[in-house]
């Protein structure tokens, strides 16, 4: 006979009831909010990366046209060290 001090996870714990309880306590709402925040953060990061990429492309074109590094830095707001790498 099994010692009554130990719980059997297969018979003494009802996972369905636990999940339902968690859902009622806001688990579903938390998932929804987390997903929305994750999507918003991803969009913001994508926009920032796109803007940075466009600045670098503009700086490259300006360098090939003979603009001086300081003017490129002033117009693109890129650091001179980044422009010099192009």
PyMOL commands that set and color helices and strands:
alter all, ss='L'
color gray80, all
select helices_A, chain A and resi 15-24+27-64+69-76+80-85
alter helices_A, ss='H'
color red, helices_A
deselect
rebuild
show_as cartoon
